[in-house]
Amino acid sequence: MSTLSEQNRRQVGLQGEIAARQWLESLGYLFVAQNVYTRQGELDLVMREGETLVLVEVKFRRSLRFGQPLEAITPAKQRHLLQAAHYYLHKYPHPGPVRFDALGIQKQANGQLQFTHIKNAIQND
């Protein structure tokens, strides 16, 4: 059974993903999928920008108590995301370019959301 804090984290994460999707769509991105689960990890958002398939890791923070949102994407997290991406692309091949973006969302004191979008944030070296 999930604890209240686990449920709260999931709810906050979902709020962040919804805000991220809406923000990216306002920039012209097209929605493909959300919360793609694999054994290796979860892909928060799969979007398209033109012919490019964009895998997006979303980090949302209501405060800076635990640091900036994007600081949570550690090297270990990046490895899991790349493994999840390989699985996804094996299952759903994409003939065009693919990139992995990071999107940090910080809720400001006034309730406004501040977005930090890094294109090609995670690369397979």
N, C-alpha and C positions, 0 to 999 in steps of 0.2 A: 504494500500500500504506500502511496506517495505521501510524503510529509507536506505540511502546509508550505514550508519554504521551497520545496521542490516544485510544487504547483505554482507558487508565486513566480519562481524563476522562469518556468515555462510560459506563464502568462505574459511576463515582461518581455521575454524573447519573441513571442508571437506578436506583441504590439510593435516591437522594433522591426520585425520582418514585414508587417503590414505597412508601416511608415516608409520603410525602404522601398518596397514595391511601388507604392504610390509615387514616391519621389522620383524613382527611376523612370516610371511610366510618364511622368510629367516632362522628362527630358527626352522622350521618344523611344525608350526601350520597350520591347514587347515581352510580356510574361510568357514563360514556357512551363515552369514547374516550381513548386515550393516544398521544402522539407523532404528532400529525397534522401531516404535512409538506406545505408549500406552497412555491411559488417565493419567497414573501415571508418565510417563516420557519416555525418549528415551534411548535405549541401543545402544551405539555407534558401537560396534563390537561384533559379536558372532563368536567364533573360536572353534576349537577342538585341543586339545593336547593329542594324543593317544585316550583313551576312555573318557577323561574328557572334558566336555563342559565348555568353558571359556567365560564368559561375561566380556567384557573389556570396562572400562570407559577411554576415551582418553582426555587428556588436553594438549593443544598446546599453547606455548607462543613464540612470536617473540622477546620479551624483558622481563626483570624482573620488569618492571615498576609496574605491578599489582601483583608481588610476584611469587614464584615458581609455576609451573604448577599444581602440586598435591595439593597445598594449597587450590585450588578452589573446592575440593571435601569435602564440609562441611558435618556435621552430617545431616542436612536437605536434602542435595543432596543425601547422602547415603540412607536415608529412601525412597526417591522417586525411586532411582535405585533398591532397594530391592523389592519395590512394582511392578515395571516394570518387574523385573526378575520373580516374582511369576506369573504374568500374562502370560509372555512368556512361562514359563515352564508348565503352565496349558494348554495353547494352543498347545504347541509343547513338549510333555513329553520326557524326556531324562532318560533312565534307569540307566545310569552310574553316576559317580561323577560330580558335578557342582561346579565351583568356580568363584569368582568375582575378577578380577584383575584391577589394576589401572596402566595406562601408561602415564607418563608425558613426553612431548617432548619440549625441549628448543632449539630454533634456536640460534646458537652461532654467534658472530660477524663475523666470517669467512664464515658464511653460512652453516656450518656443523650442523647436528642435533644431539643432545645429548638425549638419551633415558634413562628414569628411570622407571623400571618395578617392580611393587610390586605385587607378587602373593598372593592370598587370602587377598587382601587389605580390602575388605568389607565383613563382615560376619553377618549372621542373628543370633543374640543372643537370 
